[in-house]
């Protein structure tokens, strides 16, 4: 992932330079989305992250390097304490956070973002919507490209890329009546059968068992003892 320097906060009331802001590794941050996110592909060449300029320009290296998707959105983050204001940021949206945000009309929504331990054992970004503001009452979206270009030190970036791997399917377990209980000693599945079907099933089981016993008691003769026809 790209590394971002931790810089001092801008003073209250001061002009703020829009910078890329990742979800903090500890604690939470509340953000208001001013726009949806725009995606790029990021390569890792073994030394540092590189923004993808497009498959054609990357050439063979496009498939050689490790690649992941990154998104960025114009947003505001709440600064508590002495600030008590919403500071403009170019919010970094990871693939895991994208899966949470997709399908929402983001402009004017307020989200509480954090990182948590995922099923893979790695830290993943997470978020929950905590409020919604009239879109007409929040600032207009601003250009996030200068902040992103500064991080990757290039303007050769292909924008509006889609992730190469489909997003996870997020569902919840169904809550309904469980399967019928099986009485002790009963054959699973027999409860749904008629008495005749149950008896036929038992008879088939007895025949299979008898055939198995017969074959064990009378194994076939070894091949060497079989007379060959010449």
HELIX and SHEET records of a PDB file:
HELIX    1   1 UNK A   55  UNK A   58  1                                   4    
HELIX    2   2 UNK A   61  UNK A   64  1                                   4    
HELIX    3   3 UNK A   95  UNK A  101  1                                   7    
HELIX    4   4 UNK A  135  UNK A  137  5                                   3    
HELIX    5   5 UNK A  145  UNK A  152  1                                   8    
HELIX    6   6 UNK A  190  UNK A  192  5                                   3    
HELIX    7   7 UNK A  195  UNK A  217  1                                  23    
HELIX    8   8 UNK A  223  UNK A  225  5                                   3    
SHEET    1   A 5 UNK A  20  UNK A  21  0                                        
SHEET    2   A 5 UNK A  85  UNK A  93  1                                        
SHEET    3   A 5 UNK A  66  UNK A  79 -1                                        
SHEET    4   A 5 UNK A  28  UNK A  44 -1                                        
SHEET    5   A 5 UNK A  49  UNK A  51 -1                                        
SHEET    1   B 6 UNK A  20  UNK A  21  0                                        
SHEET    2   B 6 UNK A  85  UNK A  93  1                                        
SHEET    3   B 6 UNK A  66  UNK A  79 -1                                        
SHEET    4   B 6 UNK A  28  UNK A  44 -1                                        
SHEET    5   B 6 UNK A 109  UNK A 117 -1                                        
SHEET    6   B 6 UNK A 123  UNK A 132 -1                                        
END                                                                             
